Amino acid sequence: MPDTPENLVRRTVWPQSVSRAVGTPIQPSVVYASQSPDQLDALYEGEFAGYTYAREGHPNADVLARKIDALEGASDNGGGGVILGSGMAAITAVLLGVLKSGDHVIGGDQLYGRSLRLMGQDLARFGIATSLVDPTDAAAVAAAIRPETRMILLEVVANPTLRIADMDGILKVARASGVLVAVDNTFTTPRGYRPFEHGADIVIHSVTKMLAGHSDVTLGYVSASDPAIRKAIYDFAVTTGMTPSPFDCWLAERGLYSFHLRYDRAEANAAELADHLAGLPGIKRVLYPTRPDHPDHNRAAALLNGRGGHMVSFEVSGGRAAANALTKAMPDIAFAPTLGDIGTTLSHPASSSHRAVDQRQREALGISEGFFRISVGVEDIGLLKRDFSAGLAAAAKISP
């Protein structure tokens, strides 16, 4: 029936076309109509492909997930990845979707601050025990394994100290003990390391960061090699409402198209900027995986195939006063607690990502008040050198 003023609501069929849209459409619909109870049952039983309710999945999330699956080599692993509302939603879904009361999980002691807080403060309320160990020492990980240990959670390149986990050693220990290995690959990205190819069981991303790349979406991603584990993660995420926004998924897909170009340019900038920083006054140390003075230089060369990534960390003398002077002298560099943006951002872990971590623990990890992390972007390297030279000069005036 043609539209009339009496029947405008929800009655117009979507236009069909023999040609296809080049850009992915945004589908914000929360619900999807079925023809009958039998068809709805068939959808839920998996007899047909389709959608029912957006909390359980929607087209924009699936399009994005399949693209990240391809990057991670996860297309044939456990049915592919799941997109969630944030990177921490992904971490939470893995830990609480897979683990149960009485289980024990081992975490790297240099994880993202909120991951450390979740493991150190929240898991105990669910009866899940946590041990934190040095991820650069596979023997320490082996010593921490108990009969009830179910999972090891790692970052290949630690946030924010850029230490390199002994992935080969830890994966060998985990296989021998029947323990799952979950890898938060946000820092390294599949451009630097593909965990499934090395035997990891679960791969996690904060899509918010380098994959989407423009600081305008908040999303997470999880994939598991075992379909049963993937389903446990998915079921927990759906039940607890970790739904990703279709618009965010659409933006992330758009950002992903330039991922390789952005990563390679940012990586080249990061290597050059790290060398530049090392020669400036007031610098106590510079951390970048391909530099010979990096504590895990040899492991980085082997594990990351000589790639250093887009992250640089450094420490200045003078504590918080020098840190304040540095950021104020660099107004064109965003001082912001994020990473992976197309533009360079500077963060201060002690006042942002790791502020909830006990001060003594921070200091033991080398995260002082003068410690900074740079997420290097794609700007002209000359501009970056100029900006950081100005910031270090201002900090050096404060240093004793």
Contacts in CASP RR format, 6 or more apart in sequence:
PFRMAT RR
TARGET T0000
AUTHOR 0000-0000-0000
METHOD contacts of the structure
MODEL  1
MPDTPENLVRRTVWPQSVSRAVGTPIQPSVVYASQSPDQLDALYEGEFAG
YTYAREGHPNADVLARKIDALEGASDNGGGGVILGSGMAAITAVLLGVLK
SGDHVIGGDQLYGRSLRLMGQDLARFGIATSLVDPTDAAAVAAAIRPETR
MILLEVVANPTLRIADMDGILKVARASGVLVAVDNTFTTPRGYRPFEHGA
DIVIHSVTKMLAGHSDVTLGYVSASDPAIRKAIYDFAVTTGMTPSPFDCW
LAERGLYSFHLRYDRAEANAAELADHLAGLPGIKRVLYPTRPDHPDHNRA
AALLNGRGGHMVSFEVSGGRAAANALTKAMPDIAFAPTLGDIGTTLSHPA
SSSHRAVDQRQREALGISEGFFRISVGVEDIGLLKRDFSAGLAAAAKISP
1 7 0 8 1.000
1 11 0 8 1.000
3 11 0 8 1.000
3 12 0 8 1.000
24 60 0 8 1.000
24 63 0 8 1.000
24 250 0 8 1.000
24 253 0 8 1.000
25 59 0 8 1.000
26 60 0 8 1.000
26 246 0 8 1.000
26 247 0 8 1.000
26 250 0 8 1.000
27 58 0 8 1.000
27 59 0 8 1.000
27 60 0 8 1.000
27 246 0 8 1.000
28 246 0 8 1.000
28 247 0 8 1.000
29 54 0 8 1.000
29 58 0 8 1.000
30 53 0 8 1.000
30 54 0 8 1.000
31 52 0 8 1.000
31 53 0 8 1.000
31 54 0 8 1.000
32 50 0 8 1.000
32 51 0 8 1.000
32 52 0 8 1.000
32 53 0 8 1.000
34 40 0 8 1.000
34 43 0 8 1.000
34 52 0 8 1.000
39 48 0 8 1.000
40 52 0 8 1.000
42 48 0 8 1.000
43 50 0 8 1.000
43 51 0 8 1.000
43 52 0 8 1.000
44 52 0 8 1.000
51 57 0 8 1.000
51 58 0 8 1.000
51 59 0 8 1.000
54 243 0 8 1.000
54 246 0 8 1.000
55 238 0 8 1.000
55 241 0 8 1.000
55 243 0 8 1.000
56 238 0 8 1.000
57 238 0 8 1.000
57 243 0 8 1.000
58 246 0 8 1.000
58 249 0 8 1.000
59 246 0 8 1.000
60 246 0 8 1.000
60 247 0 8 1.000
60 249 0 8 1.000
60 250 0 8 1.000
60 253 0 8 1.000
61 82 0 8 1.000
61 83 0 8 1.000
61 244 0 8 1.000
61 246 0 8 1.000
61 249 0 8 1.000
62 83 0 8 1.000
63 249 0 8 1.000
63 253 0 8 1.000
64 83 0 8 1.000
64 207 0 8 1.000
64 219 0 8 1.000
64 249 0 8 1.000
64 252 0 8 1.000
64 253 0 8 1.000
64 256 0 8 1.000
65 80 0 8 1.000
65 81 0 8 1.000
65 82 0 8 1.000
65 83 0 8 1.000
65 221 0 8 1.000
66 75 0 8 1.000
66 80 0 8 1.000
67 253 0 8 1.000
67 256 0 8 1.000
68 74 0 8 1.000
68 81 0 8 1.000
68 205 0 8 1.000
68 207 0 8 1.000
68 211 0 8 1.000
68 221 0 8 1.000
68 223 0 8 1.000
68 256 0 8 1.000
69 75 0 8 1.000
69 77 0 8 1.000
69 80 0 8 1.000
69 81 0 8 1.000
69 223 0 8 1.000
71 190 0 8 1.000
71 211 0 8 1.000
71 259 0 8 1.000
72 185 0 8 1.000
72 190 0 8 1.000
72 194 0 8 1.000
72 195 0 8 1.000
72 196 0 8 1.000
72 203 0 8 1.000
72 223 0 8 1.000
73 190 0 8 1.000
73 194 0 8 1.000
73 196 0 8 1.000
73 197 0 8 1.000
74 80 0 8 1.000
74 81 0 8 1.000
74 196 0 8 1.000
74 203 0 8 1.000
74 223 0 8 1.000
77 196 0 8 1.000
77 223 0 8 1.000
77 224 0 8 1.000
77 225 0 8 1.000
78 223 0 8 1.000
78 224 0 8 1.000
78 225 0 8 1.000
78 226 0 8 1.000
78 227 0 8 1.000
78 229 0 8 1.000
78 230 0 8 1.000
79 227 0 8 1.000
79 230 0 8 1.000
80 223 0 8 1.000
80 230 0 8 1.000
81 221 0 8 1.000
81 222 0 8 1.000
81 223 0 8 1.000
81 224 0 8 1.000
81 230 0 8 1.000
82 93 0 8 1.000
82 221 0 8 1.000
82 222 0 8 1.000
82 223 0 8 1.000
82 230 0 8 1.000
82 233 0 8 1.000
82 234 0 8 1.000
82 237 0 8 1.000
83 207 0 8 1.000
83 219 0 8 1.000
83 220 0 8 1.000
83 221 0 8 1.000
83 244 0 8 1.000
83 249 0 8 1.000
84 90 0 8 1.000
84 93 0 8 1.000
84 219 0 8 1.000
84 220 0 8 1.000
84 221 0 8 1.000
84 222 0 8 1.000
84 237 0 8 1.000
84 242 0 8 1.000
84 243 0 8 1.000
84 244 0 8 1.000
85 218 0 8 1.000
85 219 0 8 1.000
85 220 0 8 1.000
85 242 0 8 1.000
85 243 0 8 1.000
85 244 0 8 1.000
85 245 0 8 1.000
85 248 0 8 1.000
86 206 0 8 1.000
86 208 0 8 1.000
86 218 0 8 1.000
86 219 0 8 1.000
86 220 0 8 1.000
86 242 0 8 1.000
87 186 0 8 1.000
87 204 0 8 1.000
87 205 0 8 1.000
87 206 0 8 1.000
87 207 0 8 1.000
87 208 0 8 1.000
87 218 0 8 1.000
87 219 0 8 1.000
87 220 0 8 1.000
87 221 0 8 1.000
88 114 0 8 1.000
88 115 0 8 1.000
88 118 0 8 1.000
88 206 0 8 1.000
89 220 0 8 1.000
89 237 0 8 1.000
89 242 0 8 1.000
90 204 0 8 1.000
90 205 0 8 1.000
90 206 0 8 1.000
90 220 0 8 1.000
90 221 0 8 1.000
90 222 0 8 1.000
91 114 0 8 1.000
91 115 0 8 1.000
91 118 0 8 1.000
91 153 0 8 1.000
91 184 0 8 1.000
91 204 0 8 1.000
92 118 0 8 1.000
92 242 0 8 1.000
93 222 0 8 1.000
93 233 0 8 1.000
93 236 0 8 1.000
93 237 0 8 1.000
93 240 0 8 1.000
93 242 0 8 1.000
94 151 0 8 1.000
94 153 0 8 1.000
94 182 0 8 1.000
94 202 0 8 1.000
94 204 0 8 1.000
94 222 0 8 1.000
94 233 0 8 1.000
95 105 0 8 1.000
95 118 0 8 1.000
95 119 0 8 1.000
95 123 0 8 1.000
95 128 0 8 1.000
95 151 0 8 1.000
95 153 0 8 1.000
96 126 0 8 1.000
96 236 0 8 1.000
97 232 0 8 1.000
97 233 0 8 1.000
97 235 0 8 1.000
97 236 0 8 1.000
98 150 0 8 1.000
98 151 0 8 1.000
98 180 0 8 1.000
98 202 0 8 1.000
98 229 0 8 1.000
98 232 0 8 1.000
98 233 0 8 1.000
99 105 0 8 1.000
99 123 0 8 1.000
99 126 0 8 1.000
99 128 0 8 1.000
99 150 0 8 1.000
99 151 0 8 1.000
100 128 0 8 1.000
101 126 0 8 1.000
101 127 0 8 1.000
101 128 0 8 1.000
102 127 0 8 1.000
102 128 0 8 1.000
102 129 0 8 1.000
102 148 0 8 1.000
103 128 0 8 1.000
103 129 0 8 1.000
103 148 0 8 1.000
103 149 0 8 1.000
103 150 0 8 1.000
103 151 0 8 1.000
104 128 0 8 1.000
104 129 0 8 1.000
104 130 0 8 1.000
104 131 0 8 1.000
104 146 0 8 1.000
104 148 0 8 1.000
104 149 0 8 1.000
104 150 0 8 1.000
105 119 0 8 1.000
105 123 0 8 1.000
105 128 0 8 1.000
105 129 0 8 1.000
105 130 0 8 1.000
105 131 0 8 1.000
105 149 0 8 1.000
105 150 0 8 1.000
105 151 0 8 1.000
105 152 0 8 1.000
105 153 0 8 1.000
106 130 0 8 1.000
106 131 0 8 1.000
106 132 0 8 1.000
106 133 0 8 1.000
106 141 0 8 1.000
106 144 0 8 1.000
106 145 0 8 1.000
106 149 0 8 1.000
106 151 0 8 1.000
106 152 0 8 1.000
106 153 0 8 1.000
106 179 0 8 1.000
107 119 0 8 1.000
107 130 0 8 1.000
107 131 0 8 1.000
107 132 0 8 1.000
107 133 0 8 1.000
107 135 0 8 1.000
107 152 0 8 1.000
107 153 0 8 1.000
107 154 0 8 1.000
108 132 0 8 1.000
108 133 0 8 1.000
108 134 0 8 1.000
108 135 0 8 1.000
108 152 0 8 1.000
108 153 0 8 1.000
108 154 0 8 1.000
108 155 0 8 1.000
108 158 0 8 1.000
108 165 0 8 1.000
109 116 0 8 1.000
109 132 0 8 1.000
109 133 0 8 1.000
109 134 0 8 1.000
109 135 0 8 1.000
109 361 0 8 1.000
109 365 0 8 1.000
110 135 0 8 1.000
110 155 0 8 1.000
110 158 0 8 1.000
110 159 0 8 1.000
110 161 0 8 1.000
110 163 0 8 1.000
110 365 0 8 1.000
111 119 0 8 1.000
111 153 0 8 1.000
111 154 0 8 1.000
111 155 0 8 1.000
111 158 0 8 1.000
111 159 0 8 1.000
111 184 0 8 1.000
112 155 0 8 1.000
112 159 0 8 1.000
112 184 0 8 1.000
112 186 0 8 1.000
112 353 0 8 1.000
113 159 0 8 1.000
113 353 0 8 1.000
113 354 0 8 1.000
113 356 0 8 1.000
113 357 0 8 1.000
114 353 0 8 1.000
114 356 0 8 1.000
115 153 0 8 1.000
115 184 0 8 1.000
116 132 0 8 1.000
116 354 0 8 1.000
116 356 0 8 1.000
116 357 0 8 1.000
117 356 0 8 1.000
117 357 0 8 1.000
119 130 0 8 1.000
119 132 0 8 1.000
119 153 0 8 1.000
120 130 0 8 1.000
120 132 0 8 1.000
123 129 0 8 1.000
123 130 0 8 1.000
124 130 0 8 1.000
129 148 0 8 1.000
131 144 0 8 1.000
133 140 0 8 1.000
133 141 0 8 1.000
133 143 0 8 1.000
133 144 0 8 1.000
134 140 0 8 1.000
135 141 0 8 1.000
135 154 0 8 1.000
135 155 0 8 1.000
135 158 0 8 1.000
135 163 0 8 1.000
135 165 0 8 1.000
135 166 0 8 1.000
135 170 0 8 1.000
136 163 0 8 1.000
136 164 0 8 1.000
136 165 0 8 1.000
136 166 0 8 1.000
136 295 0 8 1.000
136 296 0 8 1.000
136 299 0 8 1.000
137 166 0 8 1.000
138 166 0 8 1.000
138 168 0 8 1.000
138 169 0 8 1.000
138 170 0 8 1.000
138 172 0 8 1.000
138 173 0 8 1.000
141 152 0 8 1.000
141 166 0 8 1.000
141 170 0 8 1.000
141 173 0 8 1.000
142 173 0 8 1.000
142 177 0 8 1.000
145 173 0 8 1.000
145 177 0 8 1.000
145 179 0 8 1.000
149 177 0 8 1.000
149 179 0 8 1.000
150 179 0 8 1.000
150 180 0 8 1.000
151 179 0 8 1.000
151 180 0 8 1.000
151 181 0 8 1.000
151 182 0 8 1.000
152 170 0 8 1.000
152 174 0 8 1.000
152 179 0 8 1.000
152 180 0 8 1.000
152 181 0 8 1.000
152 182 0 8 1.000
153 182 0 8 1.000
153 184 0 8 1.000
154 165 0 8 1.000
154 167 0 8 1.000
154 170 0 8 1.000
154 181 0 8 1.000
154 182 0 8 1.000
154 183 0 8 1.000
154 184 0 8 1.000
155 165 0 8 1.000
155 183 0 8 1.000
155 184 0 8 1.000
155 185 0 8 1.000
155 186 0 8 1.000
155 187 0 8 1.000
155 188 0 8 1.000
156 164 0 8 1.000
156 165 0 8 1.000
156 167 0 8 1.000
156 183 0 8 1.000
156 185 0 8 1.000
156 187 0 8 1.000
156 188 0 8 1.000
156 193 0 8 1.000
156 195 0 8 1.000
156 303 0 8 1.000
156 304 0 8 1.000
157 163 0 8 1.000
157 164 0 8 1.000
157 165 0 8 1.000
157 187 0 8 1.000
157 188 0 8 1.000
157 289 0 8 1.000
157 304 0 8 1.000
157 309 0 8 1.000
157 311 0 8 1.000
158 164 0 8 1.000
158 165 0 8 1.000
158 187 0 8 1.000
159 186 0 8 1.000
159 187 0 8 1.000
159 353 0 8 1.000
159 373 0 8 1.000
160 311 0 8 1.000
160 313 0 8 1.000
160 347 0 8 1.000
160 349 0 8 1.000
160 353 0 8 1.000
160 354 0 8 1.000
160 367 0 8 1.000
160 371 0 8 1.000
160 373 0 8 1.000
161 287 0 8 1.000
161 313 0 8 1.000
161 365 0 8 1.000
161 366 0 8 1.000
161 367 0 8 1.000
162 287 0 8 1.000
162 288 0 8 1.000
162 289 0 8 1.000
162 294 0 8 1.000
162 311 0 8 1.000
162 312 0 8 1.000
162 313 0 8 1.000
163 295 0 8 1.000
163 296 0 8 1.000
164 289 0 8 1.000
164 296 0 8 1.000
164 299 0 8 1.000
164 300 0 8 1.000
164 303 0 8 1.000
164 304 0 8 1.000
166 299 0 8 1.000
167 183 0 8 1.000
167 193 0 8 1.000
167 195 0 8 1.000
167 198 0 8 1.000
167 303 0 8 1.000
168 198 0 8 1.000
168 303 0 8 1.000
170 181 0 8 1.000
171 181 0 8 1.000
171 198 0 8 1.000
171 199 0 8 1.000
171 200 0 8 1.000
173 179 0 8 1.000
174 180 0 8 1.000
174 181 0 8 1.000
175 199 0 8 1.000
180 201 0 8 1.000
180 202 0 8 1.000
180 229 0 8 1.000
181 195 0 8 1.000
181 199 0 8 1.000
181 200 0 8 1.000
181 201 0 8 1.000
181 202 0 8 1.000
182 200 0 8 1.000
182 201 0 8 1.000
182 202 0 8 1.000
182 203 0 8 1.000
182 204 0 8 1.000
183 195 0 8 1.000
183 200 0 8 1.000
183 202 0 8 1.000
183 203 0 8 1.000
183 204 0 8 1.000
184 204 0 8 1.000
184 205 0 8 1.000
184 206 0 8 1.000
185 193 0 8 1.000
185 195 0 8 1.000
185 203 0 8 1.000
185 204 0 8 1.000
185 205 0 8 1.000
186 204 0 8 1.000
186 205 0 8 1.000
186 206 0 8 1.000
186 209 0 8 1.000
186 210 0 8 1.000
187 311 0 8 1.000
187 339 0 8 1.000
188 304 0 8 1.000
188 309 0 8 1.000
189 210 0 8 1.000
189 211 0 8 1.000
189 259 0 8 1.000
189 263 0 8 1.000
191 259 0 8 1.000
191 260 0 8 1.000
191 263 0 8 1.000
191 264 0 8 1.000
191 307 0 8 1.000
191 309 0 8 1.000
192 304 0 8 1.000
192 305 0 8 1.000
192 307 0 8 1.000
192 308 0 8 1.000
192 309 0 8 1.000
193 303 0 8 1.000
193 304 0 8 1.000
195 203 0 8 1.000
196 203 0 8 1.000
196 223 0 8 1.000
196 225 0 8 1.000
199 225 0 8 1.000
200 225 0 8 1.000
201 224 0 8 1.000
201 225 0 8 1.000
201 226 0 8 1.000
201 229 0 8 1.000
202 222 0 8 1.000
202 223 0 8 1.000
202 224 0 8 1.000
202 225 0 8 1.000
202 229 0 8 1.000
202 233 0 8 1.000
203 221 0 8 1.000
203 222 0 8 1.000
203 223 0 8 1.000
203 224 0 8 1.000
204 220 0 8 1.000
204 221 0 8 1.000
204 222 0 8 1.000
205 211 0 8 1.000
205 220 0 8 1.000
205 221 0 8 1.000
205 222 0 8 1.000
206 219 0 8 1.000
206 220 0 8 1.000
207 217 0 8 1.000
207 219 0 8 1.000
207 220 0 8 1.000
207 221 0 8 1.000
207 252 0 8 1.000
208 215 0 8 1.000
208 217 0 8 1.000
208 218 0 8 1.000
208 219 0 8 1.000
208 220 0 8 1.000
208 338 0 8 1.000
209 338 0 8 1.000
209 339 0 8 1.000
209 340 0 8 1.000
210 259 0 8 1.000
210 262 0 8 1.000
210 263 0 8 1.000
210 310 0 8 1.000
210 339 0 8 1.000
210 340 0 8 1.000
211 221 0 8 1.000
211 252 0 8 1.000
211 255 0 8 1.000
211 256 0 8 1.000
211 259 0 8 1.000
212 219 0 8 1.000
212 251 0 8 1.000
212 252 0 8 1.000
212 255 0 8 1.000
212 256 0 8 1.000
213 255 0 8 1.000
213 259 0 8 1.000
213 262 0 8 1.000
213 340 0 8 1.000
213 341 0 8 1.000
213 342 0 8 1.000
214 251 0 8 1.000
214 255 0 8 1.000
214 341 0 8 1.000
214 342 0 8 1.000
215 336 0 8 1.000
215 338 0 8 1.000
215 340 0 8 1.000
215 341 0 8 1.000
215 345 0 8 1.000
216 251 0 8 1.000
217 245 0 8 1.000
217 248 0 8 1.000
217 249 0 8 1.000
217 251 0 8 1.000
217 252 0 8 1.000
218 248 0 8 1.000
219 244 0 8 1.000
219 245 0 8 1.000
219 248 0 8 1.000
219 249 0 8 1.000
219 252 0 8 1.000
220 244 0 8 1.000
222 230 0 8 1.000
222 233 0 8 1.000
222 237 0 8 1.000
223 230 0 8 1.000
224 230 0 8 1.000
224 233 0 8 1.000
262 342 0 8 1.000
262 377 0 8 1.000
262 378 0 8 1.000
263 309 0 8 1.000
263 310 0 8 1.000
265 377 0 8 1.000
265 378 0 8 1.000
266 309 0 8 1.000
266 310 0 8 1.000
266 340 0 8 1.000
266 376 0 8 1.000
266 377 0 8 1.000
266 378 0 8 1.000
267 307 0 8 1.000
267 308 0 8 1.000
267 309 0 8 1.000
267 310 0 8 1.000
267 376 0 8 1.000
268 381 0 8 1.000
269 310 0 8 1.000
269 344 0 8 1.000
269 376 0 8 1.000
269 377 0 8 1.000
269 378 0 8 1.000
269 379 0 8 1.000
269 381 0 8 1.000
269 384 0 8 1.000
270 288 0 8 1.000
270 308 0 8 1.000
270 309 0 8 1.000
270 310 0 8 1.000
270 311 0 8 1.000
270 312 0 8 1.000
270 374 0 8 1.000
270 376 0 8 1.000
271 288 0 8 1.000
271 290 0 8 1.000
271 308 0 8 1.000
272 381 0 8 1.000
272 385 0 8 1.000
273 312 0 8 1.000
273 374 0 8 1.000
273 376 0 8 1.000
273 381 0 8 1.000
273 384 0 8 1.000
273 385 0 8 1.000
273 388 0 8 1.000
274 286 0 8 1.000
274 287 0 8 1.000
274 288 0 8 1.000
274 291 0 8 1.000
274 312 0 8 1.000
275 291 0 8 1.000
276 385 0 8 1.000
276 388 0 8 1.000
276 389 0 8 1.000
277 283 0 8 1.000
277 286 0 8 1.000
277 312 0 8 1.000
277 314 0 8 1.000
277 388 0 8 1.000
277 392 0 8 1.000
278 286 0 8 1.000
278 291 0 8 1.000
278 293 0 8 1.000
280 388 0 8 1.000
280 389 0 8 1.000
280 392 0 8 1.000
280 393 0 8 1.000
280 396 0 8 1.000
281 392 0 8 1.000
281 393 0 8 1.000
281 396 0 8 1.000
282 316 0 8 1.000
282 317 0 8 1.000
282 392 0 8 1.000
282 395 0 8 1.000
282 396 0 8 1.000
282 399 0 8 1.000
283 314 0 8 1.000
283 315 0 8 1.000
283 316 0 8 1.000
283 392 0 8 1.000
284 314 0 8 1.000
284 315 0 8 1.000
284 316 0 8 1.000
284 317 0 8 1.000
285 293 0 8 1.000
285 314 0 8 1.000
285 315 0 8 1.000
286 293 0 8 1.000
286 312 0 8 1.000
286 313 0 8 1.000
286 314 0 8 1.000
287 294 0 8 1.000
287 312 0 8 1.000
287 313 0 8 1.000
287 314 0 8 1.000
288 294 0 8 1.000
288 308 0 8 1.000
288 312 0 8 1.000
288 313 0 8 1.000
289 296 0 8 1.000
289 297 0 8 1.000
289 300 0 8 1.000
289 304 0 8 1.000
289 306 0 8 1.000
289 307 0 8 1.000
289 308 0 8 1.000
289 309 0 8 1.000
290 297 0 8 1.000
290 300 0 8 1.000
290 301 0 8 1.000
290 306 0 8 1.000
290 307 0 8 1.000
290 308 0 8 1.000
291 297 0 8 1.000
294 300 0 8 1.000
300 306 0 8 1.000
300 308 0 8 1.000
310 340 0 8 1.000
310 375 0 8 1.000
310 376 0 8 1.000
310 377 0 8 1.000
311 339 0 8 1.000
311 373 0 8 1.000
311 374 0 8 1.000
311 375 0 8 1.000
311 376 0 8 1.000
312 373 0 8 1.000
312 374 0 8 1.000
312 376 0 8 1.000
313 371 0 8 1.000
313 372 0 8 1.000
313 373 0 8 1.000
313 374 0 8 1.000
314 371 0 8 1.000
314 372 0 8 1.000
314 374 0 8 1.000
315 366 0 8 1.000
315 368 0 8 1.000
315 370 0 8 1.000
315 371 0 8 1.000
315 372 0 8 1.000
316 322 0 8 1.000
316 323 0 8 1.000
316 326 0 8 1.000
316 370 0 8 1.000
316 372 0 8 1.000
316 392 0 8 1.000
316 395 0 8 1.000
316 396 0 8 1.000
316 399 0 8 1.000
317 370 0 8 1.000
317 395 0 8 1.000
317 396 0 8 1.000
317 399 0 8 1.000
317 400 0 8 1.000
318 369 0 8 1.000
318 370 0 8 1.000
318 395 0 8 1.000
318 398 0 8 1.000
318 399 0 8 1.000
318 400 0 8 1.000
319 368 0 8 1.000
319 369 0 8 1.000
319 370 0 8 1.000
319 398 0 8 1.000
320 369 0 8 1.000
320 370 0 8 1.000
321 398 0 8 1.000
322 370 0 8 1.000
322 395 0 8 1.000
322 396 0 8 1.000
322 398 0 8 1.000
322 399 0 8 1.000
323 348 0 8 1.000
323 369 0 8 1.000
323 370 0 8 1.000
323 372 0 8 1.000
323 395 0 8 1.000
325 391 0 8 1.000
325 394 0 8 1.000
325 395 0 8 1.000
325 397 0 8 1.000
325 398 0 8 1.000
326 372 0 8 1.000
326 391 0 8 1.000
326 392 0 8 1.000
326 394 0 8 1.000
326 395 0 8 1.000
327 335 0 8 1.000
327 346 0 8 1.000
327 348 0 8 1.000
327 391 0 8 1.000
328 394 0 8 1.000
329 390 0 8 1.000
329 391 0 8 1.000
329 393 0 8 1.000
329 394 0 8 1.000
329 395 0 8 1.000
330 346 0 8 1.000
330 387 0 8 1.000
330 388 0 8 1.000
330 390 0 8 1.000
330 391 0 8 1.000
332 383 0 8 1.000
332 387 0 8 1.000
333 344 0 8 1.000
333 345 0 8 1.000
333 346 0 8 1.000
333 384 0 8 1.000
333 387 0 8 1.000
333 388 0 8 1.000
334 341 0 8 1.000
334 343 0 8 1.000
334 344 0 8 1.000
334 345 0 8 1.000
334 346 0 8 1.000
335 345 0 8 1.000
335 346 0 8 1.000
335 347 0 8 1.000
335 348 0 8 1.000
336 345 0 8 1.000
336 346 0 8 1.000
336 347 0 8 1.000
337 347 0 8 1.000
337 352 0 8 1.000
337 353 0 8 1.000
338 345 0 8 1.000
338 347 0 8 1.000
338 375 0 8 1.000
339 345 0 8 1.000
339 347 0 8 1.000
339 373 0 8 1.000
339 375 0 8 1.000
340 375 0 8 1.000
340 377 0 8 1.000
341 375 0 8 1.000
341 377 0 8 1.000
342 377 0 8 1.000
342 378 0 8 1.000
343 375 0 8 1.000
343 377 0 8 1.000
343 378 0 8 1.000
343 379 0 8 1.000
344 374 0 8 1.000
344 375 0 8 1.000
344 376 0 8 1.000
344 377 0 8 1.000
344 379 0 8 1.000
344 384 0 8 1.000
345 374 0 8 1.000
345 375 0 8 1.000
346 372 0 8 1.000
346 373 0 8 1.000
346 374 0 8 1.000
346 375 0 8 1.000
347 353 0 8 1.000
347 372 0 8 1.000
347 373 0 8 1.000
347 374 0 8 1.000
347 375 0 8 1.000
348 370 0 8 1.000
348 371 0 8 1.000
348 372 0 8 1.000
348 373 0 8 1.000
349 355 0 8 1.000
349 362 0 8 1.000
349 367 0 8 1.000
349 371 0 8 1.000
349 372 0 8 1.000
349 373 0 8 1.000
350 362 0 8 1.000
350 367 0 8 1.000
350 368 0 8 1.000
350 369 0 8 1.000
350 370 0 8 1.000
350 371 0 8 1.000
353 373 0 8 1.000
354 362 0 8 1.000
354 367 0 8 1.000
357 367 0 8 1.000
362 368 0 8 1.000
376 384 0 8 1.000
377 384 0 8 1.000
END
